[in-house]
């Protein structure tokens, strides 16, 4: 999708060493220096900071960047680009953290939320709001309380800022992350410095920006399909009249299950409803659909 608008030199990819090999094989036009390697998994906080530090190291510290997660389908792409245009305009003219979100039509698991406040601008169908509050995925009472108000947005983590401004935010709210990142931006060894950062979510920075009125959210004018949970993938298959990969499913006194097999094995379910069964070379997962958002705890 991004290649419909941007040249290879304008696209940067951040991943681990093994996935980088796959990327180079299937997308040969990717520029090698534009692939940033995370030495290990330390969660989204250090990872996003690394992206900013590497861009600064390449001399792009004052150029806005827009973070695009790969496990999401955005359609139509023209409206997604509209959000990117608005984010670029805001990131160029302010030092506020800019993200994205959409009003949920059903209760979702495994995602966090934002409560939007005053609208401060728009570009065609893309609207920008101040963020009044961050709502953790486990705060079920607050989610239910605000579900039908129109203020509740699923937080989609479309980070957009200049690298310099994001690093300044790290410096203010997480100086223990900022120190190693500043050294990486100055040319120090990535692996050595990256390991010095404690694991943590990006929200440990962005939540603190809300009381300072430094957090903005663009309400999506496009459709967002998240493949971050097996429940979401199940819904996508159902909505598009598709079947998951497996060797066949047998359900006896069972309904509404999702079965996926890398090795096309036949899966039988007896007396269980609303479950997910996933077979792969690395192991087997069995869980209730409404627990899919907690699979990260297993990983």
N, C-alpha and C positions, 0 to 999 in steps of 0.2 A: 504493500500500500504506500509506504513512504517513498518508494522509487517513482511513483506517479508524479511526485512534486519535487523531490530533492535529489541532488547528485550524490554519488558515493562519498565524496569528501565532506559532505555535510551530515552524514549519518555516522553515529558512534554506537558501538555495541559493548556492553559490559556483561561478562559472564565468567564461568570458571574455565580452567584449562581444558578439561575434556570437552565441554560444549563448544569451546572456541574452535577445536579441530573440526567438529561437525559443521559449524557455521562456514568455515573457510572452504569446505567441500561443496556445500549446497548453494552458497552465495559467493562465488569466486570474485565478484566485483568489489567486495568489501576491502577497504584499505587496511593493511596490516597494522599500521600505527593508530588506527581508529578503533581497535579492539582492546578494551581495558580488561585485564585479568584480575579477578578477586582471588587472592591466594587461598582463602578459606571463607566459609560462611560465618558472618558475624552479624547477620540481620540487616534490616533495611537502613538503619541509621548510618553505620559506618559505610555501607555500600553506596548510598546516595552521596555521602560526603566524599567518597573516593572518586566518583564521577566528576564532581565539582573540582576536586584537586587536580585530576588528570587534565581536565579541560583548561584549567588555569596554567598548568605546566606547559601546555601547547600554545599558550599565548591568547587563549580565548576567554579570559576571565571576565571581560565586560560584554560578552555576547550572550544573549538569552539562550537557554537550552530548555527542552521540553522532554520530560521522561515518559517513555511509552513502554508499558509492560507487554510482554509477548504472549501472555496467556489470556488475551481478551480480543474479541471480535468487535470492531466499531463500524457501524454502517448507518447511512451511506458515508463514504470517505470524505465527500465534499463538505459535509457538516462537521466532521471531525477536524478538517483543516480550518474551518471557521473558528473553532475553539482555539486552535493553535495560533491563529492570527491575533485573536483577542489576547491570549496569554503573552505573546511576544510584545504586543503594544504595551501591556501593563508592566511586564518585566523590564522593558526599556526605560519606562518613565517613573518607576518606583522601586523601593527596596522591600516590598511586601512579598511574603510567601504566597504563591498562587497554586491552587490545586483544582480538582474537578469533582463533580458529584451529580447524582440524578435522584429524582423522587422515586422511591420504591413502590411497586404495585403489589408486592407480597412480602411477607416476612422472610428475610434472608439470613442465613447463618454464615459465620466465618468472615464477616465484613464489619468494619467500623462505620460510624455515622457522624455527620455534622448537622448542627442546627444553623440554618442560614438566617441572616439578619437583614439589614437595609440593603436594597439594590443600589449600586453606585454607578452602573453603566451597562451598555450592551453593544453588540455588533451584529446587526441583522437578528438572527434567532438565538445567538449566544448571549446569555445574561450573566453579569458578575455581581456577587453579593459579598458583603462582609460576613465573617463567620462569628456567630455568637457563642457557640459551645461545641466542644468535641464530645461525642457519645460513644463510649466503649461498647464493643459487641456483647459484652456480658451484662450490661446495664439494661436488662430486658424490660423493666418497669418504665424507664424513660423512653425506650424505643416504642413501646406500645402506647404510651401517653401521647407521643408526638406523631404517631404513624399517619394519621389522617389530617394533620394540620397543614400539610404542604410545605412545612419548614424543614422537615427531616430529609436529609440527603445521604445516600450511600457514598462514603468517601472513596474515591477511585484513585487517589494518590498520583495525580498527574502533576508532579512537581515541575514548576516552571519559575526560574529566576536566572539572574546572571550567576555564574560560579562565584564571583567575588562576593556578592550579596549573601548567597547561601552560606559561604564560609564565615562571613561576619556573624550570621545568625548562630552558627555552630560555636563560634568564639564566645558569644554572649550566654548561650544556654547550655552548652556542653563543651566547656574548655578542655576536658579530658579527651574528647574526640578531635577538637580543633588542633591541638599540638601536633600529633602525628600527621594530620592532613596537611598542615602548613609545611611540614618537612617534605612530604611527598610532592607537593606543588613546587617546592624548591629544588627537587631532584634527588632526594634521598631514596633509599631502597624501599620499594613498595611493600614487599613481604615483611621486612623488619618493622616498619612503622605501622602497617595495618594490624599486625598482631598485638600492638600496644593498646588498641581501642577496645574497651569492654563491649560485649554484645548488647544490642538494644535496638528498639524500634525508632523510626524516624519521628514518631509522635512525641518522643521525649524532648525533641526540639520544637516541633510545630505547635504542640498544645500550649507551650509557654508563650508563643507568639500571639495567641488569641486575646489575652487581657491587654496586650500592648497595641491591639488593633492592627496587627501586621499579618493577618491571615485572610486571604480572599479565596472565594470558590467560584468557578464557572459552572453553571448548571448546564449539563450536556444538551445540545440540540440534536444529538444523534443517539442511536440505539446502542446500548452497552451489553455485551454478552460475555460474562466472566467464566472462564474455564478453570478457575482456581479451586473448585471443589467438584467431586464426582456428582453431587446433586445437581449442580449447574449444568454439567455435561449431559446428564440424564434428561433435563428439561430441554436442552438444545436439540438432542436427538428426537424427542417426542414432538417438539414444535415443527421440526423439519421432516417428519415421517422417515426417520433414519433408524437403523439398528446398530447397537454397539458391536464391536468385533468380539466374536467368540465362536465356539463350535456348536452352539445351540443351547437353549435354556429349557429346563424342565421345572415347572412349578406345580407342586401338589399341595393343595390347601394353602396356597401362598399367592399374594398379589403385589403388584407395583414394585418389583425389585429391578435393580440395575446390575447386569452381569457383563464384565469385560475380561477378555483373556488375550494376552499377547500371543500365546501359543495355540490359540483357537481350540481350547479345550471345552468340552461340554460341561455345563454347570447345572446341578440339580439343587433345588431348594424345597424343603418340606416343612410346612407349618410355620413359616416365617413371612411377615409382611414388611414392605417398605425398607428393604435392606439393600446394601451395596456389596457386591463380591467382585474383587479385582484380583486376577491372577497374572503374575509377571515373573520374569527371570529372577527378580530380587526377592520374591516372596508372595504372600497372599494376604489381602486385606478383606476383613468382613466387619461391617459396621452398619448401624441404623442410618437412614438417610439424614435424619435431623442431627446427626453427630459428625457429618462430613467436615464441618468447619473446624473440628478438633483434631484432624488427622496429623496436623503439624506437630502435636504433642508426641505422637508415635515416632515421627521422623527424628 
